Amino acid sequence: MKILITSLSVAFLCTAYVWPAAPLLIYPMNRRLGFWAALYCCAVGVFFGIEPYYLHFNIGAFFEAVIFTSVVRAIAEAIGVLEKPRNAWRKRHAIPVE
């Protein structure tokens, strides 16, 4: 049982350390799916950022950081700021536009 609890704790910590970058890396070439991924990551950040805030490792701060990165990605996708760099990248690498 101790091994299970330790492995789950390690997995949760690793997820907390990587999760703030997730909204920026998920679906970088798709505007609609990137927007929904940012909203999903924000919801997960809100859910997990509240409860473990005062734990020993203070992983709640990482989940609070994901809220900010998710909001930035969602606003950028809603406004369409990232379309120009996407189209330039697609032209440079000859990827057909969806």
Biotite code that builds the C-alpha atoms (Angstrom):
import biotite.structure as struc

atoms = struc.array([
    struc.Atom([0.000, 0.000, 0.000], chain_id="A", res_id=1, res_name="MET", atom_name="CA", element="C"),
    struc.Atom([2.886, 2.323, 0.754], chain_id="A", res_id=2, res_name="LYS", atom_name="CA", element="C"),
    struc.Atom([4.315, 1.751, -2.733], chain_id="A", res_id=3, res_name="ILE", atom_name="CA", element="C"),
    struc.Atom([0.967, 2.613, -4.311], chain_id="A", res_id=4, res_name="LEU", atom_name="CA", element="C"),
    struc.Atom([0.635, 5.820, -2.323], chain_id="A", res_id=5, res_name="ILE", atom_name="CA", element="C"),
    struc.Atom([4.229, 6.798, -3.077], chain_id="A", res_id=6, res_name="THR", atom_name="CA", element="C"),
    struc.Atom([3.845, 6.142, -6.800], chain_id="A", res_id=7, res_name="SER", atom_name="CA", element="C"),
    struc.Atom([0.591, 8.109, -6.943], chain_id="A", res_id=8, res_name="LEU", atom_name="CA", element="C"),
    struc.Atom([2.248, 10.998, -5.096], chain_id="A", res_id=9, res_name="SER", atom_name="CA", element="C"),
    struc.Atom([5.178, 11.002, -7.510], chain_id="A", res_id=10, res_name="VAL", atom_name="CA", element="C"),
    struc.Atom([2.826, 10.907, -10.495], chain_id="A", res_id=11, res_name="ALA", atom_name="CA", element="C"),
    struc.Atom([0.787, 13.787, -9.074], chain_id="A", res_id=12, res_name="PHE", atom_name="CA", element="C"),
    struc.Atom([3.931, 15.851, -8.442], chain_id="A", res_id=13, res_name="LEU", atom_name="CA", element="C"),
    struc.Atom([5.253, 15.219, -11.949], chain_id="A", res_id=14, res_name="CYS", atom_name="CA", element="C"),
    struc.Atom([1.915, 16.223, -13.407], chain_id="A", res_id=15, res_name="THR", atom_name="CA", element="C"),
    struc.Atom([1.900, 19.389, -11.338], chain_id="A", res_id=16, res_name="ALA", atom_name="CA", element="C"),
    struc.Atom([5.354, 20.387, -12.548], chain_id="A", res_id=17, res_name="TYR", atom_name="CA", element="C"),
    struc.Atom([4.551, 19.771, -16.230], chain_id="A", res_id=18, res_name="VAL", atom_name="CA", element="C"),
    struc.Atom([0.935, 20.959, -16.316], chain_id="A", res_id=19, res_name="TRP", atom_name="CA", element="C"),
    struc.Atom([1.605, 24.748, -16.655], chain_id="A", res_id=20, res_name="PRO", atom_name="CA", element="C"),
    struc.Atom([3.187, 24.112, -20.067], chain_id="A", res_id=21, res_name="ALA", atom_name="CA", element="C"),
    struc.Atom([0.373, 21.847, -21.254], chain_id="A", res_id=22, res_name="ALA", atom_name="CA", element="C"),
    struc.Atom([-1.984, 24.579, -22.551], chain_id="A", res_id=23, res_name="PRO", atom_name="CA", element="C"),
    struc.Atom([0.813, 25.994, -24.662], chain_id="A", res_id=24, res_name="LEU", atom_name="CA", element="C"),
    struc.Atom([1.820, 22.642, -26.169], chain_id="A", res_id=25, res_name="LEU", atom_name="CA", element="C"),
    struc.Atom([-1.506, 20.904, -26.840], chain_id="A", res_id=26, res_name="ILE", atom_name="CA", element="C"),
    struc.Atom([-2.798, 21.258, -30.418], chain_id="A", res_id=27, res_name="TYR", atom_name="CA", element="C"),
    struc.Atom([-0.466, 24.065, -31.482], chain_id="A", res_id=28, res_name="PRO", atom_name="CA", element="C"),
    struc.Atom([-1.668, 23.998, -35.098], chain_id="A", res_id=29, res_name="MET", atom_name="CA", element="C"),
    struc.Atom([-5.423, 23.887, -34.504], chain_id="A", res_id=30, res_name="ASN", atom_name="CA", element="C"),
    struc.Atom([-7.255, 26.971, -33.299], chain_id="A", res_id=31, res_name="ARG", atom_name="CA", element="C"),
    struc.Atom([-10.505, 25.363, -32.179], chain_id="A", res_id=32, res_name="ARG", atom_name="CA", element="C"),
    struc.Atom([-8.971, 22.368, -30.405], chain_id="A", res_id=33, res_name="LEU", atom_name="CA", element="C"),
    struc.Atom([-6.293, 24.567, -28.838], chain_id="A", res_id=34, res_name="GLY", atom_name="CA", element="C"),
    struc.Atom([-8.983, 26.809, -27.381], chain_id="A", res_id=35, res_name="PHE", atom_name="CA", element="C"),
    struc.Atom([-10.839, 23.845, -25.863], chain_id="A", res_id=36, res_name="TRP", atom_name="CA", element="C"),
    struc.Atom([-7.589, 22.343, -24.564], chain_id="A", res_id=37, res_name="ALA", atom_name="CA", element="C"),
    struc.Atom([-6.803, 25.640, -22.837], chain_id="A", res_id=38, res_name="ALA", atom_name="CA", element="C"),
    struc.Atom([-10.231, 25.673, -21.192], chain_id="A", res_id=39, res_name="LEU", atom_name="CA", element="C"),
    struc.Atom([-9.803, 22.065, -20.068], chain_id="A", res_id=40, res_name="TYR", atom_name="CA", element="C"),
    struc.Atom([-6.351, 22.770, -18.606], chain_id="A", res_id=41, res_name="CYS", atom_name="CA", element="C"),
    struc.Atom([-7.750, 25.825, -16.822], chain_id="A", res_id=42, res_name="CYS", atom_name="CA", element="C"),
    struc.Atom([-10.558, 23.755, -15.289], chain_id="A", res_id=43, res_name="ALA", atom_name="CA", element="C"),
    struc.Atom([-8.072, 21.140, -14.089], chain_id="A", res_id=44, res_name="VAL", atom_name="CA", element="C"),
    struc.Atom([-5.873, 23.906, -12.674], chain_id="A", res_id=45, res_name="GLY", atom_name="CA", element="C"),
    struc.Atom([-8.779, 25.404, -10.756], chain_id="A", res_id=46, res_name="VAL", atom_name="CA", element="C"),
    struc.Atom([-9.870, 22.013, -9.449], chain_id="A", res_id=47, res_name="PHE", atom_name="CA", element="C"),
    struc.Atom([-6.437, 20.873, -8.287], chain_id="A", res_id=48, res_name="PHE", atom_name="CA", element="C"),
    struc.Atom([-5.090, 24.312, -7.389], chain_id="A", res_id=49, res_name="GLY", atom_name="CA", element="C"),
    struc.Atom([-7.469, 24.902, -4.519], chain_id="A", res_id=50, res_name="ILE", atom_name="CA", element="C"),
    struc.Atom([-7.182, 21.741, -2.435], chain_id="A", res_id=51, res_name="GLU", atom_name="CA", element="C"),
    struc.Atom([-3.414, 21.016, -2.236], chain_id="A", res_id=52, res_name="PRO", atom_name="CA", element="C"),
    struc.Atom([-2.364, 24.653, -1.805], chain_id="A", res_id=53, res_name="TYR", atom_name="CA", element="C"),
    struc.Atom([-1.027, 24.196, 1.712], chain_id="A", res_id=54, res_name="TYR", atom_name="CA", element="C"),
    struc.Atom([0.650, 20.832, 1.249], chain_id="A", res_id=55, res_name="LEU", atom_name="CA", element="C"),
    struc.Atom([4.332, 20.294, 1.899], chain_id="A", res_id=56, res_name="HIS", atom_name="CA", element="C"),
    struc.Atom([5.399, 20.576, -1.759], chain_id="A", res_id=57, res_name="PHE", atom_name="CA", element="C"),
    struc.Atom([3.097, 23.528, -2.518], chain_id="A", res_id=58, res_name="ASN", atom_name="CA", element="C"),
    struc.Atom([2.011, 22.031, -5.827], chain_id="A", res_id=59, res_name="ILE", atom_name="CA", element="C"),
    struc.Atom([-1.056, 24.245, -5.793], chain_id="A", res_id=60, res_name="GLY", atom_name="CA", element="C"),
    struc.Atom([1.138, 27.072, -7.075], chain_id="A", res_id=61, res_name="ALA", atom_name="CA", element="C"),
    struc.Atom([1.901, 25.085, -10.228], chain_id="A", res_id=62, res_name="PHE", atom_name="CA", element="C"),
    struc.Atom([-1.773, 24.505, -10.846], chain_id="A", res_id=63, res_name="PHE", atom_name="CA", element="C"),
    struc.Atom([-2.405, 28.212, -10.300], chain_id="A", res_id=64, res_name="GLU", atom_name="CA", element="C"),
    struc.Atom([0.239, 28.945, -12.932], chain_id="A", res_id=65, res_name="ALA", atom_name="CA", element="C"),
    struc.Atom([-1.660, 26.783, -15.402], chain_id="A", res_id=66, res_name="VAL", atom_name="CA", element="C"),
    struc.Atom([-4.678, 29.036, -14.959], chain_id="A", res_id=67, res_name="ILE", atom_name="CA", element="C"),
    struc.Atom([-2.667, 31.994, -16.225], chain_id="A", res_id=68, res_name="PHE", atom_name="CA", element="C"),
    struc.Atom([-1.148, 30.123, -19.164], chain_id="A", res_id=69, res_name="THR", atom_name="CA", element="C"),
    struc.Atom([-4.561, 28.714, -20.069], chain_id="A", res_id=70, res_name="SER", atom_name="CA", element="C"),
    struc.Atom([-6.192, 32.122, -20.017], chain_id="A", res_id=71, res_name="VAL", atom_name="CA", element="C"),
    struc.Atom([-3.433, 33.545, -22.211], chain_id="A", res_id=72, res_name="VAL", atom_name="CA", element="C"),
    struc.Atom([-3.823, 30.700, -24.727], chain_id="A", res_id=73, res_name="ARG", atom_name="CA", element="C"),
    struc.Atom([-7.633, 30.933, -24.721], chain_id="A", res_id=74, res_name="ALA", atom_name="CA", element="C"),
    struc.Atom([-7.545, 34.692, -25.314], chain_id="A", res_id=75, res_name="ILE", atom_name="CA", element="C"),
    struc.Atom([-4.938, 34.320, -28.065], chain_id="A", res_id=76, res_name="ALA", atom_name="CA", element="C"),
    struc.Atom([-7.034, 31.629, -29.764], chain_id="A", res_id=77, res_name="GLU", atom_name="CA", element="C"),
    struc.Atom([-10.272, 33.592, -29.419], chain_id="A", res_id=78, res_name="ALA", atom_name="CA", element="C"),
    struc.Atom([-8.745, 36.744, -30.884], chain_id="A", res_id=79, res_name="ILE", atom_name="CA", element="C"),
    struc.Atom([-6.884, 34.866, -33.604], chain_id="A", res_id=80, res_name="GLY", atom_name="CA", element="C"),
    struc.Atom([-3.428, 36.223, -32.826], chain_id="A", res_id=81, res_name="VAL", atom_name="CA", element="C"),
    struc.Atom([-1.764, 32.884, -33.518], chain_id="A", res_id=82, res_name="LEU", atom_name="CA", element="C"),
    struc.Atom([-3.174, 32.385, -37.025], chain_id="A", res_id=83, res_name="GLU", atom_name="CA", element="C"),
    struc.Atom([-0.510, 34.424, -38.800], chain_id="A", res_id=84, res_name="LYS", atom_name="CA", element="C"),
    struc.Atom([2.418, 32.459, -37.313], chain_id="A", res_id=85, res_name="PRO", atom_name="CA", element="C"),
    struc.Atom([0.563, 29.171, -37.973], chain_id="A", res_id=86, res_name="ARG", atom_name="CA", element="C"),
    struc.Atom([-0.021, 30.036, -41.617], chain_id="A", res_id=87, res_name="ASN", atom_name="CA", element="C"),
    struc.Atom([3.600, 31.098, -42.058], chain_id="A", res_id=88, res_name="ALA", atom_name="CA", element="C"),
    struc.Atom([4.767, 27.828, -40.508], chain_id="A", res_id=89, res_name="TRP", atom_name="CA", element="C"),
    struc.Atom([2.406, 25.806, -42.715], chain_id="A", res_id=90, res_name="ARG", atom_name="CA", element="C"),
    struc.Atom([3.627, 27.581, -45.859], chain_id="A", res_id=91, res_name="LYS", atom_name="CA", element="C"),
    struc.Atom([7.247, 27.081, -44.888], chain_id="A", res_id=92, res_name="ARG", atom_name="CA", element="C"),
    struc.Atom([6.735, 23.365, -44.219], chain_id="A", res_id=93, res_name="HIS", atom_name="CA", element="C"),
    struc.Atom([4.130, 22.791, -46.970], chain_id="A", res_id=94, res_name="ALA", atom_name="CA", element="C"),
    struc.Atom([1.367, 21.571, -44.657], chain_id="A", res_id=95, res_name="ILE", atom_name="CA", element="C"),
    struc.Atom([-2.124, 21.992, -46.142], chain_id="A", res_id=96, res_name="PRO", atom_name="CA", element="C"),
    struc.Atom([-4.413, 24.433, -44.358], chain_id="A", res_id=97, res_name="VAL", atom_name="CA", element="C"),
    struc.Atom([-7.453, 22.793, -42.727], chain_id="A", res_id=98, res_name="GLU", atom_name="CA", element="C"),
])
